[in-house]
Amino acid sequence: MTVKAGPGRPRGARNRITTEIKEQITCVYYKIGGPENFAKWARTHESEFYKIWANLAPKEVTADVRVHDVVTLTDSELAHIAIHGNEEATLPALEHDQSLN
């Protein structure tokens, strides 16, 4: 007799047991003093605190990086970036002479 498995959890849905355990840990955390007691403990157990922090910190960071070849930018374009930052929406049209490339 073969038993066909169900579809499982939807993508991104948390495991019920993991969710329950996290809720229980949070409950105990507040019963034993919450952030104030945790801070006291962290001061005397810095190494352990940073291990916990590193485990909870994001493991992957997504960044949108734009690089401009400053050699080909005009003085006015460089000044604009210096004043307004490097946000694409605020940059003037970069239709300068590309023959320098």
N, C-alpha and C positions, 0 to 999 in steps of 0.2 A: 504494500500500500504506500503510495507516494502522497506526501502532504505538500501542497503548493503554498509557498510563503506569500504573505500579503505584500502590499506595495511599500510598507515601511513608513518611516517618518518623512514628511515633506522636506524638501531641501531647505536648510536653514533653521528648521524647527529644533528646539532643544530637547535633549533626552529628559524624560519625566523624572527619573531618579536623580540625575545631576541637578535639575532645577530644585527638587525637594531638598537635597543636601545643602545647596547654596542658601536656600531660605532658612534652614535650621541653623546653619553656621551664622548667618546674619542675626537671627534671633538671639543666639548665645552671645554674640559679640556685644549686643546692646545690653544684655542682662549682666555682663561682667564689666561694664563701664564705658563701652563704646569708644569713640575717638580719643577721649581724654586718657583712658587707661592704655589704649593702644599706643599713644604717643609716649607715655611713660615707659612702656615696655620697649618701644623702638629705640629710645635713648640708651638703654642698657644692653640692647641686643641689635646693634646697628647692622652687623653682618647678616643676621637672619632677616631683619627687616628688608634690606636691599635685595636679598634672594627672593623674597615674596614679591617685592615691587617689580623686579626684573621679570618674574614669571607672569605678572599681570599686565605689564606694559605691552603695547602693540609690537608684534614681531615684524610687521611689514608696513612701510610707509609709502604712500603714493604721492608723487610730486609731479607737477607740470613745470618743466624747466624750458625756458626760452633763452637761446644764446644768440647774441648779435655780434657780428664781426665788426669790432669798433674801428678797424682800419677803413672800412667802407662806409661808415656812417658820417654824415655831414656834421659840422660844428653845431648847427641848430638842432639836429636830431639828438646829439649827445647832450646838449643843454636841456632839451625837453626831458630826456630820461633822468638827468640829474635832478631836475626840479620836480617832476611828476612821478618818478619811479618807472619801473619797467613793465607796467601793465599794458598789454596789447591794446586795450580799448582806448587808452589815452595817447598812444603813439601816433604821430602824424604818419601819413602814407609814406612808406619807405621806398619811394620810387626814385632813388638817387642813381647816379651813373654806375652801372654794374660792370663797366668796361675795366674797372680796376682789378677785378677778380682774376 
